Amino acid sequence: MWFPDSGVRIWLYTPPTDMRKSFDGLAALVKQQLAEDPLSGQLFAFINRKRTQMKVLYFDRTGYCLWSKRLERGQFHWDAARGDKQALDPTALTCLLEGIDWRSIRRYKRYRKSTGFDVKSGTCRTPSTSIRAPGEDPATAPR
């Protein structure tokens, strides 16, 4: 199984995507719809209308890579209310791939070294005192 590095940014494009698209078509979606640079080394995940197929596009120094997964049973689940572009961390991507709904998981406090960049909000940050699940409301987060 392939797993991204913990420092890489991962973007989920939530509108349904035509899975016939390959490298160039998905790179065009990244530029036009996500307003990101497909050559940046970030990962861009796309899911089809039936939510049974996923493609992940990334650039690895010498060319585009395309990772694909088709579910034989079940669907991919994510929080569609958060907009067309969602930032994921590697744990959230793994949960998405494994069929785990991260909205229903309680995440306990852990020490997290500041990386200087917050994947979820796309801004610089300092170490926070509470760790929330992706998409979790700060007002309802466990203390």
C-alpha positions as CSV (number, residue, x, y, z in Angstrom):
1,M,0.0,0.0,0.0
2,W,1.2,3.5,-0.8
3,F,1.2,6.2,2.0
4,P,2.2,9.8,1.6
5,D,4.7,11.6,3.8
6,S,3.4,13.4,6.8
7,G,4.5,16.8,5.5
8,V,2.8,16.7,2.2
9,R,-0.4,18.6,1.6
10,I,-3.4,16.6,0.4
11,W,-6.5,18.1,-1.3
12,L,-9.8,16.3,-1.9
13,Y,-11.9,17.7,-4.8
14,T,-15.4,16.8,-3.6
15,P,-17.5,17.3,-6.8
16,P,-17.9,14.1,-8.8
17,T,-15.1,13.6,-11.3
18,D,-15.1,11.7,-14.5
19,M,-12.8,8.8,-13.9
20,R,-11.9,8.6,-17.6
21,K,-9.7,11.6,-17.0
22,S,-6.0,10.8,-16.8
23,F,-2.9,12.9,-16.1
24,D,-3.6,16.0,-18.2
25,G,-7.4,16.1,-17.5
26,L,-6.9,15.9,-13.8
27,A,-4.0,18.4,-13.9
28,A,-6.4,20.8,-15.7
29,L,-8.9,20.3,-12.9
30,V,-6.3,21.1,-10.3
31,K,-5.4,24.4,-12.1
32,Q,-8.9,25.5,-12.9
33,Q,-11.1,24.3,-10.1
34,L,-8.8,24.0,-7.1
35,A,-6.6,27.0,-8.1
36,E,-3.4,25.0,-7.2
37,D,-0.2,24.1,-9.0
38,P,-0.3,20.4,-10.0
39,L,3.6,20.4,-10.2
40,S,3.9,21.4,-6.5
41,G,4.2,17.9,-5.2
42,Q,0.9,18.1,-3.3
43,L,-1.6,15.2,-3.6
44,F,-4.9,15.8,-5.3
45,A,-7.7,13.2,-4.7
46,F,-10.7,12.9,-7.0
47,I,-13.8,10.6,-6.5
48,N,-16.5,9.6,-9.1
49,R,-20.2,10.2,-8.9
50,K,-21.0,6.7,-7.5
51,R,-18.2,7.2,-4.9
52,T,-16.7,3.8,-5.7
53,Q,-13.5,5.0,-7.5
54,M,-10.7,7.4,-6.4
55,K,-7.7,8.7,-8.2
56,V,-4.8,10.6,-6.6
57,L,-2.6,12.8,-8.8
58,Y,0.8,14.0,-7.7
59,F,4.1,15.2,-9.3
60,D,7.2,13.4,-8.0
61,R,10.3,15.4,-9.3
62,T,10.3,13.9,-12.8
63,G,6.7,13.4,-13.8
64,Y,3.1,12.9,-12.9
65,C,2.0,9.9,-10.9
66,L,-1.6,8.6,-10.8
67,W,-2.7,6.3,-8.1
68,S,-6.2,4.6,-8.4
69,K,-8.5,2.6,-6.3
70,R,-11.8,1.0,-7.1
71,L,-14.0,-0.4,-4.4
72,E,-15.6,-3.8,-5.0
73,R,-18.2,-3.1,-2.2
74,G,-19.2,0.1,-0.4
75,Q,-18.5,3.8,-1.0
76,F,-16.1,6.5,0.0
77,H,-17.5,8.8,2.7
78,W,-16.4,12.4,3.4
79,D,-18.0,15.6,4.7
80,A,-19.5,17.1,1.6
81,A,-20.8,20.2,3.4
82,R,-17.3,21.6,3.7
83,G,-17.1,22.8,0.1
84,D,-15.5,21.8,-3.2
85,K,-11.9,21.7,-1.9
86,Q,-11.0,20.0,1.4
87,A,-7.6,19.7,3.0
88,L,-6.8,16.3,4.4
89,D,-4.0,15.0,6.5
90,P,-2.5,11.6,5.8
91,T,-4.5,10.0,8.6
92,A,-7.8,11.4,7.1
93,L,-6.8,10.1,3.7
94,T,-6.1,6.7,5.1
95,C,-9.5,6.7,6.9
96,L,-11.2,7.7,3.7
97,L,-9.4,4.9,1.8
98,E,-10.2,2.3,4.5
99,G,-13.9,3.3,4.8
100,I,-13.7,4.9,8.2
101,D,-15.9,7.9,8.8
102,W,-13.5,10.3,10.7
103,R,-16.5,12.5,11.8
104,S,-17.6,9.7,14.1
105,I,-14.1,9.1,15.6
106,R,-13.1,10.6,18.9
107,R,-9.5,11.8,18.7
108,Y,-7.6,12.3,21.9
109,K,-5.0,15.0,22.7
110,R,-1.5,14.2,21.5
111,Y,1.7,16.3,21.3
112,R,2.2,17.7,17.8
113,K,5.4,19.4,16.8
114,S,4.8,22.7,15.0
115,T,5.5,22.3,11.2
116,G,4.9,26.0,10.6
117,F,2.1,25.1,8.1
118,D,-1.4,24.0,9.0
119,V,-2.7,21.6,6.4
120,K,-6.4,22.1,7.3
121,S,-6.5,25.8,7.1
122,G,-3.6,26.5,4.7
123,T,-2.0,29.0,7.1
124,C,1.0,29.2,9.3
125,R,0.3,28.0,12.8
126,T,1.8,27.5,16.3
127,P,1.3,24.4,18.3
128,S,-2.3,24.1,19.4
129,T,-3.4,22.9,22.8
130,S,-6.2,20.8,21.4
131,I,-6.3,18.4,18.5
132,R,-9.5,18.1,16.5
133,A,-10.6,15.6,13.9
134,P,-10.8,17.1,10.4
135,G,-14.0,19.0,10.0
136,E,-14.8,18.9,13.7
137,D,-16.4,22.0,15.1
138,P,-14.1,23.7,17.7
139,A,-17.1,24.4,19.9
140,T,-18.0,20.8,20.3
141,A,-14.5,19.4,20.4
142,P,-13.6,17.3,23.4
143,R,-11.4,19.0,25.9
